[in-house]
Amino acid sequence: MALITSSGYAHVRITVTDIARSKQFYDRVFGWPVAVDESSAVAEPGVRESQERFYGGTIYQTPQGTLFGLRPVGRETFDPNRTGLDHVSFAVASRAELERAAAALTDAGIEHGEVTDLTGAGIAVLSFQDPDDINVELTAPLN
């Protein structure tokens, strides 16, 4: 028996080196509505340490109702081979939507991998990197 009953995750927040650059990237790629934006205050004293000010970051509302956040840290670059985040994956409706996303990323000049079927998991994926070299993945069911 599980210790905690959870219906899934409520939000995820990644750390970024340049909040303005990362916000521009995620705005362009996903266009999600902003739920909270404290990025204009990031240089104010104490903001980067304030949970109430969302550490000077931005929080997006995804279509699923979950939240995706950016927290500026301005330090070292991302390394998926260290303990912590490996990648973040967002759902799309179909493999055809992955193909459309690949074309849109190409048109926008954003490098990306190929749409890859992971038949054992019943999904297809498309990967690309954000400005901090964090791997962003799009995932669709294979049906």
N, C-alpha and C positions, 0 to 999 in steps of 0.2 A: 504494500500500500504506500502511495506517495505521501510525503510529509506535507506537501502544499498542493492545493487544487487551483490550477490556473487555466484560464481560457486562451492563453497565448500572450504574446508580448504586446505591451502598450506603446513603447517607443524605443528607438535606438538613437544614440547620438555619437557622431564621430568627431574626432579632433582634427583640426585643420590648421595650416600655417598662416593662411591669409584669408580671412573671413570674406572680404569683398570679392576676391577671385573665386572662391569656392561657391559663394552665394550666386554669383553670375553664372557659373557652370551649371549648378543644379536648377536654377531658374530656367536656363536655356534648354536643358535636356528634358526635364520633367514638367515644368510649368505648374507645379502644385501651389495651392494657395498657402500663404504664410500665416501661421497661427500666432507666432510671436517673433518679433524682430528687435533685438537689442544691439544689432551690429553697428549702428551709428554711434553708440556710446562706448564702444570697445576701448577707446583710448582714455576714457575717464578713469580717475583713480578709483580702485576697488572693484570696478565692474567685472574684471576677469576672475575675481574671487567670489563673486556674489551669485548664489543660487537663485535668489529672487530676481536678478537681472539676467538670468540665463547665461551667465559668464560672458556676456557680450556677443552671444550667438544668435542663430536663427533657427526657428522650429517650423517645419512644414507639416501640413495636414495632408496625409495621403488619401486617395479615394477609398481605401479600406477602412479608414477611420483611425489608423495608427498614426503615430507621429515620427518624423525623421528630423533629427537635429544636427546642426553644425556648431561646434565649440572651438573658438580660436585659441590656440596655444602658442603659436609662433616659435616653436622649438624645432626639434629634429624631424626629419622626414619619416614617412610611414615605412614600415618593414613588415611584410606579411609573415616573415620567418621568425618573428619574436612573439612571445606570449601576448595575446590580445586578439585583435580583429584580423581575420584572414581575408574576408571580403563581405560585401553586403549585396543581397540579391532582391530584386523587385519583380513581382509577378506581372506578366502580360497574358492576354487571353488565349493566344494561339501561336503555333509555330509560324504561321503567316505573319503575325504581328512582329515576331522576331525578325523576319526578313525585311519588313517595312522599317523597323527600327535600325537595322544595319544600313539600309539605304539612306535613311535620314541622318545617321551619324556620319556616313561617308560624305553626304552633301554638305554637312556642317564642318567638315575637316577634322572630325574626331576619329582618331585611329581606334580600331576595334578588331576583335577576333572574328572567326567564322561562327555561324550558327552550328552548334554541335548537338547531335542527339545522344542523350545518355539513356539508352533504352532500358538498362537495368533499373533505373530510377523512374522511368516513365516520363522524363522531361527532356526538353531541349533548352540550351543556354546560349547566351551571347554575352561576351565580356568586353569591357573597356575600362580605361583608367580615368580617375578624376584628376584634378590639378595637383593633388598631393600623392599621386601614384597609388591611391587606394583602388583596388579592383572592384568595379561595379558590375554586377551581373543581372541580366534579365532572364527570367525563367518562364517557360510555358509548358503546359501539358502536351504530350505527344498525340493525344487522341484526335 
